[in-house]
Amino acid sequence: MKTKLYQSFNYAMEGLLHVFKTQRNMRFHLIITVLVLIFSFLFHIDRTELILLFITISLVLMAEMFNTAVESITNMISQSYHPSIRTVKDMCAGAVFISAINAVVIGYLIFSRVFSRWEISLHYALSRIKHAPSHLAFITLSLVTFLVLAGKLYFRRGTPARGGLPSGHSAIAFSLWTVITFLSARVLVSLLALVLAFLVARSRVRAGIHRPAEVLAGAALGVVITGFLFWLLG
């Protein structure tokens, strides 16, 4: 059962990465998504607005993926021009367009209030992060995970959850060690976290999933990104 669940997750991530590799619009949506989420966590976005943003972003990405899937199926059925196939493609493109317009409207309604008080919101955002390290830890781990997936997409090695450069398990493990080191004033706690991170990285090499260089790259990524963000904003 665990193997099937793991494989299902891996197949889903491979499909997601395939869309990012082959579709320019999806890469554009991803950039906008990252920027929107950064602004959402930095500025005064309440829970309801954040839920609306997540739903809106999900709808846009899902619409783009369904559009890509339908295009692949229709191209497989027929490579020549056919009015019915053209209509199907246009309808799917229209669905993507509607979801994008919906995202723009919702984003404007939410962020127009924030940008009208830019200086106050910026001060609030920095103060919120400094007094709530859990927010910074969440942002840091999300960024590390995103960079791991981007690295695997760029180097085209391994799968999203297994193998490839850099090692995601090592990146997350050493990122968590760095977070614990910054948040904890006890050397013993930091050393124990470091041992656990080392064991995670070592297990990936011993299992033959990663090479030592891939594990070291993941560990360096986790430490550098986490250390920089905590030094800058913590």
Buried (B, 14 or more C-beta within 10 A) or exposed (E): EEEEEEEEEBEEBEEBBBBBEEBEBBBEBBEBBEEBBEBBBBBBBEEEBBEBBBEBBEBBBEBBBBBBEBBEEBEEEEEEEEEEBEEBBEEBBEBBEEBBEBBEEBBEEBBEBBEEEEEEBBEBBEEBBEEEBEBBBEBBBBBBBBBBBEBBBEEEBBEBBBBBBBBBBBBBBBBBBBBBBBBEEEEEEBEBBBEBBBEBBEBBBEEEBBBEEBBBBBBBBBBBBBBEBBEEBB
